[in-house]
Amino acid sequence: MIVEYIRNRIPDDRREAFLADYGRAALVLGRAPQCVDYELSRSVDEPACHVLRITWTSAEDHLQGFRGGDLVPGFLASIRPYVGDIEEMRHYDRTTVTGTGAAVPTLHDWAGGTPALERLTTVLYERVLADDLIGPLFAHMDDDHPRHVAMWRAEVLGGPDRYTRERGGYPAMLGHHLGKGITEPQRRRWVALLLDSLDDAGLPADPEFRAAFVGYVEWGTRLALLNSRPGAEVVRSAPVPRWGWGVAPPWTG
């Protein structure tokens, strides 16, 4: 993905029309398959300054796909009066420097921290080992496996990066799934047992947390299913994914 910033300086007497016209332009952006999201902001310190941020699937998709498509005439018709007010219009690559502030708790902290996740994995693996369908997949796991899974899940949900530092990160977790031949019924049983374990382990039951957690579980188990197929083409080197409140990682494996 690529981020485009368009900076305009709009005087007070044109601001109302500017916002109305860009509101119409936004309706066009919302229909563009190349557009991921957008946001128009106004400076508090200098009210004349406005910044439109548009995330495109790629610079090529923007410059050749959107600009060469049927939607661009309608977009330009709305913003044309302000083209001369543009002070900057550039594409920016995202960097690895990203995150959230303390104002928004991580899923790890909301869940109760690493102790809560260790409690969850203890309850889960008691169920897993007793299950006829998926128990055989874990028949030879070592005693520390549940703790290591809790360490992985803690890092994924925004906690300490111990799995990366101590266990080898994503490539190590990938290695646990390669060639296992996990089936869809086994994946579904794992998900069901994990969700049942949330209640017994006393993790938060609010809809926001459960929705975010289920989103991660569905994403993670489906990726594990694909990676476990014999001969699967897999991404072998990647960071441990970081999962937020309804936000998927910036890569899909």
N, C-alpha and C positions, 0 to 999 in steps of 0.2 A: 504494500500500500504506500501511497505517497500523499503528503499533505500540502495543499495549496493555500497560501495566504494572500488575500487581496485587501490592501489598506486604502481607504478613502478618507478624504477630509471634506466634510459636508457642513456648510454654514447653517446656522439656526433656521434661517428662513426656508431652507430646502429639506430639512430633516424629515418632516412629516411625509412629504412626497417620496423621499428616498426610501424610508422604511416600507411604505406601501408598495413601491415598485419592486423592492427586493423581496417583499413577501410574495409577489406574483412570480418572481424569478425562482423562488424557493420551491414553488409548486412544480416547476419544470425539473429542478434538480431531484426532487423526490421521485420522479418517474424515470430517471436515468439509471440504467443498470451499471454504469461505471462509477456512480456516486455511492460511497459508503455512508457518509453522514456530513452534516454541515451545521454551522453556527455563526450568527452575526452578533458581534459584541460592540459595545460603545464605550469609549474611554470615560472614566469618572473624572480624571484629572484634566483631560482636554476633550470636552464633549463633542467637538467637531470631528474627532478621530473615530473611525469605525473600521473594524477588521472582520472580514468574512473568512472563516476557515472552512475549507472543503477537503474531505478525505476521499481520494480517488483510489480505485483498485490498482492503478499504476499510472505513471506519467503518459505512457503510450496510449492507454485506454482513454485518458482525458483528451490528449492532443489529437489523436487520430480517430478514436471511437466517438466520444461525445461531440467534439468540435466538428467532426465530419458527418454527424448524424442528423436525424430529422428534428431533434429537440432544440438544437442550438439557436435557430431563428427566433423561437419564442423566448428563450432565455435572454438573448441579446436585445430583443425589442424592449424588455423591461429595464435592463441596466444601461442601455446606450446613453441616456442623458448624463450618466455619471462616469463615463469612461475617462473624460478629461480630468476627473478628480482623483484618479488612482495614483497613489504614491509608490506602491509596491505591488507586484504580482509575480510570485515565485513559487516553485515547488521545493519542498523540503523532505528529505529522508528522515524517518524516525531513527532514533538511536536506542541503545540499550539502557540509557538513563531514563527510567520511568518508575512510577510507583504511586502510592496514595499517602496522604498525610494522616496524622493521628486523629484527625476529626472523624475519620471513617474507620471503625475497627476492622481488622482483618477477620476473615472467617475463622482462622485459627484462634484468635483471641475470643471471638464471640462464642465459639464452641466450648470454651473453657480451658484452652491451651493444650499443650502436649499431654498432660496427665489425663485429660478427658479423652483424647484420641487414643492413648494407650489403653484406657479402659474400654473404649469401643472395640479395638482390635482383639482384646482378650475375649470379650463376649462373642464377637463375630467368629473367631476361630474355634471356639467351643461348638458353635453351630455347624461350621464348615466341616470339621472332622467327623461329626456324627451324621453328616448328610450322605446318602447313598449316591447321589448324582455327581457332586463335586468333591466329596471327601477323598476319593482316590487320587485326585490331582495333587493333594497336599499330604499324602501318606508318608512321605519321606522328608518333610520340611524339618529344619532344625528348630530347637526351642526358642531361638531368638528371632525367628521370622516375624511373628506378630509385632514385636517391638520395632523391627526395622520397617515394617509397613506403616506403623504409626509415625515413625520418623519421616518417611516419604510423604505421608499425607499431611503432616504438620508443615513441611516445606511448601507443598503445593497450595495449601490454604493460607499462605502468607506468614508462616512462622519461621523459626531458625533454619538456616540452610545446612543443617547437619548432614542430611542425606547426600548432598553434593560433596561436602568436605570429608565425610567419613566413610561413605558407602560407594562412591563412584558415580553418583548422579544418574542422569537419565540412561546412559548406556548400560549401567548395572541393572536398573529396573527392567530395561528392554530384554536383557539376557535371561531374566526369569520367565519370559513368555515365549521366546523363540522356539519354534518347533513343537510347542505343546499341543497344538491342534485343538484348541478350545472350541466347543460347539456353542451354538446360539442358546440351546436349552441350559447349558452350564452357565453361560453368562447371565441369563435371566435369573437363575437360581441364586447366583452370587449376589446380584443386585437385591433380590428379595430378602435374603438373609441379612445383608448389610443394613437395609432400611429397617428391618425388624429390630436389629441390634441397637440402632440409634435410641430407641425408647428405653430399652433395658439398661443402656449405659448412661442414661440421664442427660443426653445432649439436648440443646434447645429445640423446642417444638414450634417456634414461631414460623409462619409461612415463608417469610423472606429467607431465613436460614435454610429451611428444608428445601425450598425451590433451588437455591444456589447449590446446595450440596448434591441434590439429585442431578442437576445439570452436569456437575463434575463427574459423578458416578457413571452417568450414561456416556459421556464423552470418553472417559478413561477406559471403561470396560469394552466399548466398541473398538477403540484403538487397539487394546490388548487382543481382542478377538482377531482383528485383521493381522496384527503382527505375529500371532501364534500359528498362522497357517504355514504348512511346510512350503518352503520356497518363496515365501512372501518377500516382496521388495520393501524394505523398511528404511526409515530415517535412523541411522545409527548414532549420529551425533547431534544432540540438541540440548538446550537447557531444561532443567526441571520446570514443567509448566507452573505458572502462578495463576490461581483461580480466584476471581473476585465475586462481588455481588452481581451475578447475572452477566459477567464479562468473561468470555472465553479467552484463552491465551492467543497471542498474535501469530500462532502457527498451528497447523493441523496435522502434522506428521505425514 
